[in-house]
Amino acid sequence: MTRAARFPALVAFALLAAGSVEAMRVALHKYFSIDELMHAHASWLTGRGSLPYRDFCDFHFPFLYQLLGALWSGLSDDPGNVIFLRLAMLGLVAVIAVAAAVLNRREGIVAALAAPAVLLTITPFVIRATEIRHDTLAFACFLSGLAVLSLERPAAHARGAIAGVLLALAAWSSQKAVLYGLPAGALLLLETARGRRDGPSVFGSSRAAWCGGGAVGALAVLYLTVTGSWSAFLTFCFGWALRWQAEYPGFSPRRALSPGEDGYVTACLLAAAGLAGSLAAWRRRGRTISDPAILLAACLASSLAYYVSLKAPYDYNLIPFLGFVAVFAGRGVGMLEAAAGSAAARLGGPPRAALAASTLTVALVLLAPAFALGRIELFAAQSNAFQFGVLAQVAALTSPKDAAYDNSGSYVARPSASFYFYTDAPMRARLGDMLARRIPEDIVKSGTVLFFRDARTGSLPASLQAFLGEHFKPWSGDLWLWGQSYRADGTGRVASTFDAVRKDRYFVEPASVLNGATLTVDGRRVGGAVFELEAGAHAIVLEGPPVTEFHILWLPRDGRTWAPDFRSKPRFSRIL
């Protein structure tokens, strides 16, 4: 680093440090969206030996589940351990930041530091990339692959092989990487076809890149073959994914795409300047298509085209595009810093004047991104403390072997009641009748004691909602435990049935109904408020003083009796 670049680089580094702090605050404190918890639960299932597609329904490529599943293998079954998954995603954000800096290394230290600094001030990137999502992992692998190709060392064959591995892992992480990564695939095919006739390869060695990517592909094929998951993998990850894309109602990409909405206009303007400068340098180098700048520019365009083409362009799909925006924005900052220093030097001022001009320019240019950190802070303030409290209640009420049900896996670290632990709107529209019939059967078969009421419960089939309301009672607005309610007819005698979902302890609530009354189950008198039942239907008779309402409820893991809280409202689950 030259002396002239030292102070401008410190300015960029200061913004990078501030952005890193805010990203960490978001990862640790922001509420969990419903999709995050679904991915967290799928990774827990994978870490406990279940296989995606074969053992539980999912539409995503499996690398995130395999990676986080390995993390779960070292963690307990406390649902609150989901925070470690957030920290893992924060690590992937750091990988993306480093890759962005490496891609700008040849542009100078200011451009290298400015790229991740600007990246961590872009609100939709920080908010969504720190969430538990396949998008972050896929882009971290993809951008790292491009970064490896920009290095001078190791040797060309090693760079090509490592890049091939990383790009293939990006594809194994998400189908989306195949779409926005089309320029890289097309260039690799072109360079393979032409050999070395037109000069050096961007991939160092296209043969080595094929070998690296092929090794990952071979392992993926072996995995799907050995686990017998081919049919389910193709059905869910391609058949259902394409059907979802075709049948989703859709909405406009404009709002999430508009930089004015989230205050990253300056980043886009700097990216435009950096892109123009990179293309100008490319023209001076001879306009060969095998050029790293052209590959980056093409990936910028393809990531934007991929986003605009989506029927459901949620802002987390902007992660790749915003990553490339930051790379070019860093180059824009570097260009302005160099131009300011050169202008001051041409005016004949002392070296200190050129240094002051370049430093001031970088400070002013990065001022708007620095103010954008305030918006990110607003999201960090939307605390997940209440959610962690609910997850702690799940841990207290149930054991790690107690099956649970909801439509997103919000219970995180408990077995799923059904293969279909997650369904979206198109799936419920097509399979509604089957789900309405199968889910209750699966709940009973698995001995499910916990129903987690999430944000999608209201869109479940009406008959399934009726079953859930009849057989689960609200421990809180979010957590419902197995139980049934009974109303007396004023005669002082209640004769009905109770379905014990499994062999376990149950109790009468309120216990006061047994004062002067007799409760018999299958003809045998119950001696106290708490009693044990075998799984299945039981005839119950209550005789004695008239009562208005009572309940027979499952006794939780902590052994404490409870009363249904019908007035409480769900607060845990959030869509985005």
NORGICOR-V971971 format. One record per residue. N is the residue number from 1. RES is the residue in one small letter. SS is DSSP state (H for helix, E for strand, L for the rest). Layout:
N_RES_SS ; N_RES_SS
This chain:
1_m_L ; 2_t_L ; 3_r_H ; 4_a_H ; 5_a_H ; 6_r_H ; 7_f_H ; 8_p_H ; 9_a_H ; 10_l_H ; 11_v_H ; 12_a_H ; 13_f_H ; 14_a_H ; 15_l_H ; 16_l_H ; 17_a_H ; 18_a_H ; 19_g_H ; 20_s_H ; 21_v_H ; 22_e_H ; 23_a_H ; 24_m_H ; 25_r_H ; 26_v_H ; 27_a_H ; 28_l_H ; 29_h_H ; 30_k_E ; 31_y_L ; 32_f_L ; 33_s_L ; 34_i_H ; 35_d_H ; 36_e_H ; 37_l_H ; 38_m_H ; 39_h_H ; 40_a_H ; 41_h_H ; 42_a_H ; 43_s_H ; 44_w_H ; 45_l_H ; 46_t_H ; 47_g_H ; 48_r_L ; 49_g_L ; 50_s_L ; 51_l_L ; 52_p_E ; 53_y_L ; 54_r_L ; 55_d_L ; 56_f_E ; 57_c_L ; 58_d_L ; 59_f_L ; 60_h_L ; 61_f_L ; 62_p_L ; 63_f_H ; 64_l_H ; 65_y_H ; 66_q_H ; 67_l_H ; 68_l_H ; 69_g_H ; 70_a_H ; 71_l_H ; 72_w_H ; 73_s_L ; 74_g_L ; 75_l_L ; 76_s_L ; 77_d_L ; 78_d_L ; 79_p_H ; 80_g_H ; 81_n_H ; 82_v_H ; 83_i_H ; 84_f_H ; 85_l_H ; 86_r_H ; 87_l_H ; 88_a_H ; 89_m_H ; 90_l_H ; 91_g_H ; 92_l_H ; 93_v_H ; 94_a_H ; 95_v_H ; 96_i_H ; 97_a_H ; 98_v_H ; 99_a_H ; 100_a_H ; 101_a_H ; 102_v_H ; 103_l_H ; 104_n_L ; 105_r_H ; 106_r_H ; 107_e_H ; 108_g_L ; 109_i_H ; 110_v_H ; 111_a_H ; 112_a_H ; 113_l_H ; 114_a_H ; 115_a_H ; 116_p_H ; 117_a_H ; 118_v_H ; 119_l_H ; 120_l_L ; 121_t_L ; 122_i_L ; 123_t_H ; 124_p_H ; 125_f_H ; 126_v_H ; 127_i_H ; 128_r_H ; 129_a_H ; 130_t_L ; 131_e_L ; 132_i_L ; 133_r_L ; 134_h_H ; 135_d_H ; 136_t_H ; 137_l_H ; 138_a_H ; 139_f_H ; 140_a_H ; 141_c_H ; 142_f_H ; 143_l_H ; 144_s_H ; 145_g_H ; 146_l_H ; 147_a_H ; 148_v_H ; 149_l_H ; 150_s_L ; 151_l_L ; 152_e_L ; 153_r_L ; 154_p_L ; 155_a_L ; 156_a_H ; 157_h_H ; 158_a_H ; 159_r_H ; 160_g_H ; 161_a_H ; 162_i_H ; 163_a_H ; 164_g_H ; 165_v_H ; 166_l_H ; 167_l_H ; 168_a_H ; 169_l_H ; 170_a_H ; 171_a_H ; 172_w_H ; 173_s_H ; 174_s_L ; 175_q_H ; 176_k_H ; 177_a_H ; 178_v_H ; 179_l_H ; 180_y_H ; 181_g_L ; 182_l_H ; 183_p_H ; 184_a_H ; 185_g_H ; 186_a_H ; 187_l_H ; 188_l_H ; 189_l_H ; 190_l_H ; 191_e_H ; 192_t_H ; 193_a_H ; 194_r_H ; 195_g_L ; 196_r_L ; 197_r_L ; 198_d_L ; 199_g_L ; 200_p_L ; 201_s_L ; 202_v_L ; 203_f_L ; 204_g_L ; 205_s_L ; 206_s_H ; 207_r_H ; 208_a_H ; 209_a_H ; 210_w_H ; 211_c_H ; 212_g_H ; 213_g_H ; 214_g_H ; 215_a_H ; 216_v_H ; 217_g_H ; 218_a_H ; 219_l_H ; 220_a_H ; 221_v_H ; 222_l_H ; 223_y_H ; 224_l_H ; 225_t_H ; 226_v_H ; 227_t_L ; 228_g_L ; 229_s_L ; 230_w_H ; 231_s_H ; 232_a_H ; 233_f_H ; 234_l_H ; 235_t_H ; 236_f_H ; 237_c_H ; 238_f_H ; 239_g_H ; 240_w_H ; 241_a_H ; 242_l_H ; 243_r_H ; 244_w_H ; 245_q_H ; 246_a_H ; 247_e_H ; 248_y_L ; 249_p_L ; 250_g_L ; 251_f_L ; 252_s_L ; 253_p_L ; 254_r_H ; 255_r_H ; 256_a_H ; 257_l_H ; 258_s_L ; 259_p_H ; 260_g_H ; 261_e_H ; 262_d_H ; 263_g_L ; 264_y_L ; 265_v_H ; 266_t_H ; 267_a_H ; 268_c_H ; 269_l_H ; 270_l_H ; 271_a_H ; 272_a_H ; 273_a_H ; 274_g_H ; 275_l_H ; 276_a_H ; 277_g_H ; 278_s_H ; 279_l_H ; 280_a_H ; 281_a_H ; 282_w_H ; 283_r_H ; 284_r_H ; 285_r_H ; 286_g_L ; 287_r_L ; 288_t_L ; 289_i_L ; 290_s_L ; 291_d_L ; 292_p_H ; 293_a_H ; 294_i_H ; 295_l_H ; 296_l_H ; 297_a_H ; 298_a_H ; 299_c_H ; 300_l_H ; 301_a_H ; 302_s_H ; 303_s_H ; 304_l_H ; 305_a_H ; 306_y_H ; 307_y_H ; 308_v_H ; 309_s_H ; 310_l_L ; 311_k_L ; 312_a_L ; 313_p_L ; 314_y_L ; 315_d_H ; 316_y_H ; 317_n_H ; 318_l_H ; 319_i_H ; 320_p_H ; 321_f_H ; 322_l_H ; 323_g_H ; 324_f_H ; 325_v_H ; 326_a_H ; 327_v_H ; 328_f_H ; 329_a_H ; 330_g_H ; 331_r_H ; 332_g_H ; 333_v_H ; 334_g_H ; 335_m_H ; 336_l_H ; 337_e_H ; 338_a_H ; 339_a_H ; 340_a_H ; 341_g_H ; 342_s_H ; 343_a_H ; 344_a_H ; 345_a_H ; 346_r_H ; 347_l_L ; 348_g_L ; 349_g_L ; 350_p_L ; 351_p_H ; 352_r_H ; 353_a_H ; 354_a_H ; 355_l_H ; 356_a_H ; 357_a_H ; 358_s_H ; 359_t_H ; 360_l_H ; 361_t_H ; 362_v_H ; 363_a_H ; 364_l_H ; 365_v_H ; 366_l_L ; 367_l_H ; 368_a_H ; 369_p_H ; 370_a_H ; 371_f_H ; 372_a_H ; 373_l_H ; 374_g_H ; 375_r_H ; 376_i_H ; 377_e_H ; 378_l_H ; 379_f_H ; 380_a_H ; 381_a_L ; 382_q_L ; 383_s_E ; 384_n_L ; 385_a_H ; 386_f_H ; 387_q_H ; 388_f_H ; 389_g_H ; 390_v_H ; 391_l_H ; 392_a_H ; 393_q_H ; 394_v_H ; 395_a_H ; 396_a_H ; 397_l_H ; 398_t_L ; 399_s_L ; 400_p_L ; 401_k_L ; 402_d_L ; 403_a_L ; 404_a_E ; 405_y_E ; 406_d_L ; 407_n_L ; 408_s_L ; 409_g_L ; 410_s_L ; 411_y_L ; 412_v_L ; 413_a_L ; 414_r_L ; 415_p_L ; 416_s_E ; 417_a_L ; 418_s_L ; 419_f_L ; 420_y_L ; 421_f_L ; 422_y_L ; 423_t_L ; 424_d_L ; 425_a_H ; 426_p_H ; 427_m_H ; 428_r_H ; 429_a_H ; 430_r_H ; 431_l_H ; 432_g_H ; 433_d_H ; 434_m_H ; 435_l_H ; 436_a_H ; 437_r_H ; 438_r_H ; 439_i_H ; 440_p_H ; 441_e_H ; 442_d_H ; 443_i_H ; 444_v_H ; 445_k_H ; 446_s_H ; 447_g_L ; 448_t_L ; 449_v_L ; 450_l_E ; 451_f_E ; 452_f_E ; 453_r_L ; 454_d_L ; 455_a_L ; 456_r_L ; 457_t_H ; 458_g_H ; 459_s_H ; 460_l_L ; 461_p_L ; 462_a_H ; 463_s_H ; 464_l_H ; 465_q_H ; 466_a_H ; 467_f_H ; 468_l_H ; 469_g_H ; 470_e_H ; 471_h_H ; 472_f_E ; 473_k_E ; 474_p_E ; 475_w_L ; 476_s_L ; 477_g_L ; 478_d_L ; 479_l_E ; 480_w_E ; 481_l_E ; 482_w_E ; 483_g_E ; 484_q_E ; 485_s_E ; 486_y_E ; 487_r_E ; 488_a_L ; 489_d_L ; 490_g_L ; 491_t_L ; 492_g_L ; 493_r_E ; 494_v_E ; 495_a_E ; 496_s_E ; 497_t_E ; 498_f_E ; 499_d_E ; 500_a_E ; 501_v_L ; 502_r_L ; 503_k_L ; 504_d_E ; 505_r_E ; 506_y_E ; 507_f_E ; 508_v_E ; 509_e_E ; 510_p_L ; 511_a_H ; 512_s_H ; 513_v_H ; 514_l_H ; 515_n_L ; 516_g_L ; 517_a_L ; 518_t_E ; 519_l_E ; 520_t_E ; 521_v_E ; 522_d_L ; 523_g_L ; 524_r_E ; 525_r_E ; 526_v_L ; 527_g_L ; 528_g_L ; 529_a_L ; 530_v_E ; 531_f_E ; 532_e_E ; 533_l_E ; 534_e_L ; 535_a_L ; 536_g_E ; 537_a_E ; 538_h_E ; 539_a_E ; 540_i_E ; 541_v_E ; 542_l_E ; 543_e_E ; 544_g_L ; 545_p_L ; 546_p_L ; 547_v_L ; 548_t_L ; 549_e_E ; 550_f_E ; 551_h_E ; 552_i_E ; 553_l_E ; 554_w_E ; 555_l_L ; 556_p_L ; 557_r_L ; 558_d_L ; 559_g_L ; 560_r_L ; 561_t_L ; 562_w_L ; 563_a_L ; 564_p_L ; 565_d_L ; 566_f_L ; 567_r_L ; 568_s_L ; 569_k_L ; 570_p_L ; 571_r_L ; 572_f_L ; 573_s_L ; 574_r_L ; 575_i_L ; 576_l_L
